Amino acid sequence: MNLYQEVFEKNKAWIERQKATDADFFQHLSEGQSPEVLYIGCSDSRVTAEDMTGMKPGEMFVHRNIANLVPNNDNNSASVIEYAIGHLNVKHVVVCGHYFCGGVKAAMQAQDLGILNPWLRNIRDVFRLHSKELNAIEDEDARYNRLVELNVEEQCINVIKTAIFQKHYNADNTPTIHGWVFDIKTGKLIDLNFNYEEKLKSIQEIYNLGK
């Protein structure tokens, strides 16, 4: 059996496992969703959101792209954020990066990557903003990993800049924003303790869209 055929066999086994614990599982699933978490993560095949968080179907709204970016002019991620906050009323927004991220590393290579260039430029801008700190780190792997963390924080800020976030937050102090990093070598999720309230105050002088 090849890998493609194996997917459908595994799907059948998954269906049976779900029915064994809850006969009405798929009926409940078809009735709608009310996730409390919007998860914005990397497309890397090693970083599967539900597996590493233990979340069940219906508990987390997931958006993934290369290097977990929330670019200011990206309608894809903007639409996800608008829908998750404005219609699903999620209580938490998580931006999760991971150490040894190929997208982050590719962004720092001096080479033409074709259509990836404008996308990865978002990460290069993060490096530019924090170049003094990053250039002071001599170990290359440590520098890349710190850039992963800083990239997560900058994407959290990009979420805060959106009108839908500011309007909802001004109305009822939700959702809260969290920056995480997944350590592939250990399997641990690391909370960067992103202080979104402090960041919101600092950027609203320019990005005050919630009135």
CORSUL-V619949 format. One line per field, one symbol per residue. phi: phi as a letter, one per 40 degrees, with the letter a starting at -180 (. if undefined). psi: psi as a letter, one per 30 degrees, with the letter a starting at -180 (. if undefined). Layout:
phi=???
psi=???
//
This chain:
phi=.cccccdcccccccdccccccacbdcccccchbaccbbbbbccdccbcdcccbgccdgcacbbbacgfcbccbccccccccdccccbcfccbbbbbbacfccccccccccacbgccdccccccccccccbcccccccccccccccccdcccdcccccccccccccccccccagbccbbbbbccccbgccbccfccccccccccccbbcbcc
psi=kleeeeeeeeeeeeeeeefefjfgefeeefflkikfkkkjalfkffikeeeffgklkffkkkkkljghlikfgjfdeeeeeeeeefefhlfkkkjjaklhkeeeeefgkiljgbffefeffeeeeeeefgeeeeffjekeeeeeeeeeeeeeeeeeeeeefkeeeeeeefegglllkkklkkjeffgkkkkfhkieeeeeefffeehjgg.
//
